[in-house]
Amino acid sequence: MNKKLITILVIVFLVFFFYLYIKGIYNKMVTMNESINGQWAQVETSYQRRWDLIENLVKTVKGYATHEKETLEGVVAERSKASSVNINAENIDAASLQKFQQTQENGMNSALSRLMVVVEKYPDLKANQNFLELQAQLEGTENRISNERHKFNEAVQTYNAHIKKFPNNLFASMFSFKDRDYFKSDTEAAKAPKVDL
């Protein structure tokens, strides 16, 4: 009877220990996955700030350059296009990241370059306090975007390494945790839009 009780207690202890072990691994994977989702939200927030600044920049330029309608409408259209591309944080893959990057970087950089050409034609605008403040904020926002993308990639790297390590890889496949894709920029997209005047 005493041996039987000890055997049962050992089995209960082992089952409880194994349960806590699996629970710990699972919860850590969930936490790391949610960290990636949260960091992606920060990336999107930085881009939203950029869109808002661009809208204000366009309004400021419009006051000076009312006859540059085509360029200003082009910037507004690119901003609208960029803000319409959304990615579900749970389903981020290389293709959706590439589409996001092309819309955010390539189109917006081109539109901002055209806007800055318009600005060059109006010396008074370049000295306007509102314009100078918006320009400085836009430059700062580009740095924020770069920083948030870097943090996103760090979170992805930490998560991917964690789920690939033994024995985590066994539990990751059992619970359907998969690698997450990195945010990759092409060499042109790595450059902030030129807003120096």
TINUMI-164118 format. One record per residue: residue number from 0; x, y, z of N, C-alpha, C in turn. Coordinates in pm, whole numbers. Last residue first. Layout:
# TINUMI-164118
     n      n.X      n.Y      n.Z     ca.X     ca.Y     ca.Z      c.X      c.Y      c.Z
   NUM        X        Y        Z        X        Y        Z        X        Y        Z
...
This chain:
# TINUMI-164118
     n      n.X      n.Y      n.Z     ca.X     ca.Y     ca.Z      c.X      c.Y      c.Z
   196     1588     7118    -4815     1561     7229    -4908     1675     7327    -4906
   195     1530     6776    -4781     1620     6888    -4757     1595     6996    -4862
   194     1392     6550    -4815     1312     6669    -4785     1401     6788    -4751
   193     1382     6247    -4959     1465     6368    -4949     1376     6489    -4929
   192     1277     5973    -4763     1250     6069    -4870     1332     6195    -4850
   191     1541     5756    -4656     1426     5843    -4623     1402     5936    -4740
   190     1627     5445    -4790     1657     5588    -4782     1529     5665    -4748
   189     1528     5196    -4822     1600     5221    -4698     1632     5369    -4680
   188     1432     5181    -5075     1335     5206    -4969     1404     5235    -4835
   187     1659     5115    -5220     1599     5248    -5237     1505     5280    -5123
   186     1704     4849    -5145     1803     4951    -5112     1747     5091    -5127
   185     1402     4715    -4999     1504     4719    -5103     1595     4837    -5073
   184     1348     4567    -4680     1338     4681    -4770     1441     4666    -4881
   183     1162     4335    -4506     1282     4356    -4587     1258     4472    -4681
   182     1058     4210    -4214     1034     4325    -4300     1165     4351    -4375
   181     1037     3851    -4202     1101     3977    -4169     1051     4087    -4262
   180      781     3619    -4105      865     3683    -4206      918     3817    -4155
   179      790     3355    -3865      732     3482    -3911      831     3545    -4008
   178      732     3003    -3844      823     3117    -3863      744     3239    -3907
   177      450     2894    -3642      535     2893    -3761      626     3015    -3763
   176      284     2679    -3433      358     2805    -3436      456     2796    -3552
   175      124     2447    -3384      114     2522    -3511      174     2663    -3505
   174      175     2281    -3174       77     2387    -3152       65     2482    -3271
   173      369     2113    -3285      249     2053    -3226      138     2158    -3211
   172      568     2292    -3352      496     2224    -3460      367     2161    -3407
   171      637     2371    -3091      594     2471    -3189      518     2405    -3303
   170      724     2135    -2977      599     2193    -2929      546     2299    -3026
   169      958     2100    -3126      857     1994    -3121      722     2050    -3080
   168     1100     2334    -3076     1055     2307    -3213      949     2197    -3216
   167     1174     2317    -2810     1066     2408    -2846     1011     2379    -2985
   166     1385     2168    -2722     1269     2093    -2770     1152     2183    -2811
   165     1556     2318    -2991     1505     2194    -2933     1487     2212    -2783
   164     1453     2615    -3163     1541     2546    -3069     1473     2420    -3016
   163     1263     2745    -3308     1348     2650    -3380     1439     2569    -3287
   162     1140     2930    -3148     1060     2815    -3192     1141     2712    -3270
   161     1355     3113    -3108     1295     3039    -2996     1220     2915    -3044
   160     1400     3221    -3360     1506     3142    -3295     1448     3056    -3183
   159     1154     3355    -3397     1194     3246    -3488     1303     3159    -3426
   158     1169     3545    -3180     1062     3445    -3188     1104     3326    -3275
   157     1393     3696    -3257     1387     3630    -3126     1286     3518    -3126
   156     1310     3788    -3512     1431     3707    -3496     1430     3629    -3365
   155     1084     3941    -3447     1070     3824    -3534     1190     3731    -3517
   154     1207     4141    -3296     1105     4056    -3233     1085     3928    -3314
   153     1370     4253    -3494     1431     4193    -3376     1333     4099    -3306
   152     1175     4352    -3669     1263     4244    -3714     1335     4177    -3597
   151     1068     4552    -3501      983     4444    -3552     1071     4326    -3593
   150     1289     4720    -3473     1237     4650    -3355     1147     4534    -3396
   149     1304     4809    -3741     1417     4738    -3680     1370     4658    -3559
   148     1064     4943    -3764     1087     4826    -3849     1201     4742    -3792
   147     1116     5147    -3579     1008     5050    -3552     1023     4926    -3638
   146     1327     5285    -3710     1348     5227    -3577     1242     5120    -3547
   145     1200     5373    -3944     1316     5285    -3952     1340     5213    -3820
   144     1005     5537    -3828      966     5423    -3911     1080     5323    -3918
   143     1166     5731    -3705     1081     5644    -3624     1041     5519    -3702
   142     1277     5852    -3932     1365     5783    -3838     1286     5688    -3749
   141     1046     5962    -4036     1120     5863    -4116     1216     5785    -4027
   140      992     6144    -3833      902     6029    -3853      970     5921    -3937
   139     1190     6334    -3870     1188     6255    -3747     1102     6130    -3761
   138     1103     6434    -4118     1236     6372    -4106     1243     6283    -3982
   137      858     6539    -4035      861     6433    -4135      996     6360    -4131
   136      939     6740    -3861      862     6628    -3809      863     6510    -3906
   135     1067     6911    -4043     1145     6849    -3935     1072     6729    -3878
   134      844     6980    -4201      960     6916    -4262     1043     6845    -4155
   133      685     7111    -4013      637     6986    -4075      752     6908    -4138
   132      850     7332    -3961      817     7239    -3854      769     7105    -3911
   131      853     7453    -4215      979     7407    -4155      954     7306    -4043
   130      582     7516    -4246      647     7424    -4338      775     7367    -4277
   129      548     7701    -4039      470     7577    -4041      536     7473    -4129
   128      727     7906    -4121      750     7832    -3997      674     7699    -3994
   127      862     7950    -4441      739     7946    -4362      759     7856    -4241
   126     1070     7933    -4613     1095     8006    -4490      974     8004    -4396
   125      965     7804    -4829     1076     7740    -4760     1109     7809    -4627
   124      783     7991    -4922      734     7870    -4856      845     7805    -4774
   123      939     8175    -5054      870     8215    -4931      823     8094    -4851
   122     1026     8033    -5281     1121     8065    -5174     1053     8106    -5043
   121      905     7805    -5468      844     7906    -5383      935     7937    -5264
   120     1020     7599    -5604      974     7714    -5685      924     7829    -5599
   119     1058     7399    -5419     1176     7475    -5465     1135     7601    -5540
   118      808     7281    -5405      850     7368    -5295      968     7455    -5338
   117      815     7119    -5632      722     7231    -5626      767     7331    -5520
   116     1002     6937    -5540     1034     7017    -5659      942     7139    -5664
   115      861     6820    -5332      976     6904    -5298     1022     6987    -5418
   114      675     6673    -5476      629     6782    -5391      744     6877    -5359
   113      840     6481    -5592      769     6576    -5679      721     6697    -5598
   112      915     6349    -5355     1018     6413    -5438      954     6516    -5530
   111      670     6246    -5272      736     6349    -5190      845     6421    -5270
   110      628     6059    -5478      534     6170    -5460      599     6282    -5379
   109      843     5884    -5431      830     5952    -5560      740     6075    -5547
   108      781     5795    -5174      908     5865    -5199      902     5944    -5328
   107      532     5668    -5217      540     5788    -5133      670     5865    -5157
   106      604     5450    -5385      508     5551    -5427      520     5680    -5348
   105      804     5318    -5220      829     5360    -5357      734     5471    -5403
   104      683     5288    -4952      813     5349    -4980      822     5404    -5122
   103      421     5185    -4950      465     5285    -4853      588     5360    -4900
   102      413     5004    -5165      316     5111    -5156      366     5222    -5067
   101      628     4836    -5105      621     4903    -5235      526     5022    -5230
   100      556     4744    -4847      677     4823    -4867      671     4900    -4998
    99      326     4595    -4905      320     4707    -4811      438     4801    -4835
    98      438     4399    -5069      334     4488    -5122      323     4613    -5036
    97      611     4280    -4884      666     4342    -5004      565     4440    -5065
    96      429     4181    -4696      528     4281    -4655      586     4354    -4776
    95      296     3994    -4853      221     4110    -4803      316     4219    -4755
    94      513     3818    -4906      442     3884    -5016      366     4007    -4967
    93      592     3724    -4651      686     3800    -4733      614     3877    -4844
    92      321     3785    -4417      411     3699    -4493      496     3786    -4585
    91      114     3804    -4146      221     3874    -4216      309     3771    -4286
    90     -117     3739    -4005      -90     3676    -4134       16     3749    -4214
    89     -144     3888    -3775     -137     3742    -3760      -95     3673    -3890
    88     -175     4148    -3869      -51     4112    -3799      -35     3961    -3784
    87     -286     4218    -4182     -327     4156    -4057     -200     4104    -3990
    86     -217     4520    -4336     -174     4382    -4317     -225     4335    -4183
    85     -336     4748    -4583     -330     4703    -4444     -290     4556    -4440
    84     -338     5014    -4780     -276     4882    -4772     -259     4845    -4625
    83     -427     5273    -4766     -527     5168    -4790     -470     5027    -4780
    82     -219     5448    -4744     -297     5423    -4623     -401     5314    -4641
    81     -128     5452    -5007      -43     5396    -4902     -124     5363    -4777
    80     -340     5583    -5133     -306     5446    -5172     -224     5378    -5062
    79     -321     5832    -5008     -444     5753    -4996     -417     5606    -5027
    78      -71     5911    -5096      -97     5898    -4952     -219     5810    -4929
    77     -120     5924    -5368      -22     5827    -5317      -42     5804    -5168
    76     -306     6136    -5372     -344     6003    -5421     -249     5896    -5370
    75     -149     6347    -5274     -267     6304    -5199     -310     6164    -5241
    74       33     6361    -5484       81     6330    -5349      -36     6279    -5264
    73     -140     6433    -5693      -63     6309    -5700      -13     6265    -5564
    72     -228     6682    -5613     -327     6573    -5619     -256     6438    -5626
    71       14     6820    -5643      -47     6807    -5511     -150     6695    -5507
    70       49     6800    -5922      148     6743    -5828       87     6721    -5692
    69     -182     6937    -6013     -154     6798    -6052      -56     6731    -5956
    68     -167     7203    -5905     -273     7110    -5868     -238     6964    -5897
    67      -26     7437    -5879       47     7310    -5893      -45     7194    -5859
    66     -161     7669    -5816     -167     7624    -5956      -87     7496    -5982
    65     -108     7714    -5547     -243     7672    -5586     -249     7622    -5730
    64      110     7726    -5352      122     7676    -5490      -12     7626    -5541
    63       52     7810    -5096      149     7885    -5176      141     7849    -5323
    62     -136     7632    -5003     -156     7774    -4980      -65     7861    -5064
    61      -17     7387    -5057     -132     7433    -5138     -156     7582    -5122
    60      165     7357    -4851      215     7389    -4984      103     7442    -5072
    59      -15     7291    -4646       71     7409    -4633      122     7453    -4770
    58     -125     7055    -4746     -212     7171    -4720     -130     7299    -4710
    57      105     6894    -4750       37     6927    -4875      -53     7050    -4856
    56      152     6876    -4475      252     6936    -4562      190     6980    -4693
    55      -74     6736    -4391      -52     6873    -4344       50     6947    -4431
    54      -23     6493    -4525     -147     6567    -4551     -131     6713    -4508
    53      217     6423    -4404      217     6452    -4547       91     6531    -4583
    52      131     6373    -4144      223     6482    -4170      223     6522    -4316
    51      -27     6146    -4193      -88     6267    -4138        1     6389    -4163
    50      164     5964    -4285       53     6003    -4373       -9     6134    -4325
    49      326     5944    -4054      383     5995    -4179      271     6045    -4271
    48      149     5826    -3879      201     5959    -3848      258     6023    -3974
    47      125     5582    -4010        7     5669    -3998       51     5812    -3967
    46      382     5479    -3972      338     5514    -4107      216     5604    -4104
    45      367     5441    -3696      466     5534    -3751      430     5575    -3893
    44      167     5249    -3686      145     5378    -3622      243     5482    -3676
    43      293     5032    -3810      178     5095    -3876      149     5233    -3816
    42      485     4980    -3612      528     5013    -3749      414     5087    -3819
    41      316     4911    -3402      401     5030    -3390      452     5076    -3526
    40      209     4676    -3501      118     4789    -3478      198     4919    -3464
    39      437     4520    -3488      384     4556    -3620      287     4674    -3607
    38      453     4491    -3214      555     4570    -3280      511     4608    -3421
    37      233     4326    -3171      237     4458    -3112      339     4548    -3180
    36      316     4098    -3308      195     4168    -3350      192     4310    -3296
    35      543     4034    -3155      558     4066    -3297      436     4144    -3345
    34      414     3977    -2916      512     4085    -2919      536     4129    -3063
    33      273     3751    -2983      198     3875    -2959      291     3995    -2957
    32      489     3575    -2995      409     3598    -3115      331     3729    -3101
    31      569     3579    -2728      661     3627    -2830      587     3658    -2960
    30      341     3468    -2605      387     3601    -2568      478     3659    -2675
    29      339     3213    -2724      225     3304    -2742      269     3447    -2713
    28      580     3111    -2627      562     3126    -2770      447     3223    -2800
    27      520     3110    -2353      629     3195    -2401      618     3216    -2551
    26      314     2923    -2344      286     3062    -2309      397     3156    -2356
    25      458     2688    -2416      347     2738    -2498      322     2886    -2470
    24      641     2665    -2202      689     2678    -2340      580     2739    -2428
    23      460     2643    -1983      560     2749    -1989      611     2773    -2131
    22      320     2409    -2051      248     2536    -2035      346     2654    -2047
    21      524     2222    -2037      459     2249    -2166      386     2383    -2161
    20      578     2243    -1756      683     2261    -1855      623     2299    -1991
    19      336     2177    -1636      393     2310    -1615      500     2342    -1719
    18      317     1908    -1727      213     2006    -1761      269     2148    -1747
    17      539     1796    -1604      533     1798    -1750      429     1901    -1796
    16      458     1825    -1334      581     1888    -1381      579     1902    -1534
    15      227     1660    -1336      216     1803    -1304      338     1880    -1352
    14      347     1415    -1396      245     1470    -1486      231     1621    -1463
    13      517     1390    -1174      573     1395    -1309      473     1455    -1408
    12      326     1383     -962      428     1487     -966      485     1501    -1107
    11      186     1150    -1032      115     1278    -1026      215     1393    -1035
    10      398      966    -1001      332      982    -1131      259     1117    -1137
     9      450      996     -727      556     1022     -825      495     1047     -962
     8      202      913     -622      250     1049     -597      360     1087     -697
     7      200      645     -706       96      737     -753      141      882     -735
     6      421      550     -563      420      542     -709      317      640     -767
     5      330      587     -301      450      658     -346      454      661     -498
     4      114      409     -302       91      551     -278      210      635     -327
     3      250      167     -336      149      209     -433      124      359     -421
     2      398      153     -106      466      161     -235      372      213     -342
     1      190      127       79      279      240       89      354      262      -43
     0       82     -119        0        0        0        0       87      126        0
